């Protein structure tokens, strides 16, 4: 995280593990929407990507949506495979497998706060 903060001249929030145990990662957010994830278990989805592709930034795009459940249903109707979902604080996320989108991991986010980082800090 320190390396990317220095390279990009951005500040990350605190490293969070609470609420992320089910997906086996810990992570930190930075504005305007960059988040870094580190696996906490060898069988987590992030660990599997690192094993396959090596360390580095994984190509992905995050989109804010008004209704996550409807957006997930729409993506699945279009043939996208859901990798997982997460709710932490006031943030809800869903990720779709990059195989169906030419190697691009797509993340959908729903939150009412000013930013995803602010949403994470909210009570659900």
N, C-alpha and C positions, 0 to 999 in steps of 0.2 A: 504494500500500500504506500509506503514512504517513497518508493521509486516512482510510482505514477503521480503521486502528489507533487513531487519535485519536477518531473518531466512536463506535466500538464499545468502546473501552477494552480492547482486546486486543493481544497481542504476537504478531507473526508470526515464524516461523523464518526461516532464511536463504533468500534467493532461489536457486532451483535451476534449472540448465539442463542439467546432465549427466544423460543418460538420457531427456531430453525432446526431443531433436533430431528424432526421427521424427515427432512431432506438431507441431513448429514453435512451441513455447511455452516460456516460463520461468514459474515459479510459486513461491508461498510458501504454507505451511500455517499455520493458527492453530487452536488448540483453541477450541471443541469440535468442529471439523470444517469450518471455513470455509477454502476455498482460493481464491486469486486467481491468475488466469492472464493473461499478456500475450503476444501473438503475437510470434514472432521472425522469421516469414516471412509475406509477404503472402498466401500461398495456404493457410495453416494453417486448421484448422476454427475456431479462436477468431477469427482475422482475418475470416473470412467472416461469422461471427455479428455482429461489431462493424460491419462494412460494411453489413450488412442492418438491424441494430437500433440501432446507435449504442453508445457507451460506456456502461458501467454494469454493475450486477450482473445476471447472466443467471440466470433462474429455473431452479433445479435442486434435486434431492434426492439425497442419497447414502445408501446402505444397506450396512451391513456384512453379508457373507454368509460361510458356512462353506466353501463350495466354489464358486468363481467359475465354473469350467467348467460345472457343472450348472446354476447360476443363469442363466448366459448362454443355455444351451440352452432352459431353461424360458421365458425372456423371448422368445426368437426363436420358439418354438412358439406363443406368444400374440400373434404378429404384430409384435413390436417389432423395429425395424431397428437393428442394431449399427453404431455410428459408429466405434468404435475401442477398442483395448486398450492397456494400458501396464503394464510391470513396472519398478519402480524400488526398489532396496533390497529390503525384505521386503514391499512393497506391490504388490498386483495390482489393477488397475481395469479396468472396461469401461463404456462410455457408450452410451446408446441415444437415438435421434433423438427430439426433442420433438414432432414431428408426430404420432406415434402415441400420445402421452400428453397431449393437449390443451395443448401448449406447454411442458410440464415436461420438462427434460432429466433423465434418470434415470441415476445412476451407481451401479454396484455395486463394492464394495471387499472384498478379502480380505486379512487380515493377522492375525498372532498377537501382535503387540506391544500395549502398553496403548493406543496411539492410532495413527492414520495417520501422524502426524508422526514418532513413534518408529519406525514400520515403515520409513519412507523412509530413515532413518539406518542401518538394519540391512544386513548383507550378505545377498544373496539365498541 
